[in-house]
């Protein structure tokens, strides 16, 4: 989901939730509570669609250079 455009993210999530796999439903409930509906981590903080940097490896490299 982080690689989807923001306008289709919720539709894609709803499509995943439509399945009948109970283990998947539990995982998706976790994702919904922790990420999709979160006030601490709102979707704009983790969506990387068309972003020049889509990983934290740049930060890790920078921190290693400090050490």
Buried (B, 14 or more C-beta within 10 A) or exposed (E): BEEBEEEEBEEEBEEBEEEEEEEEEEEBEEBEEEBBEBEEEEBEEEBEBEEEEEEEEEEEEEEEEEE
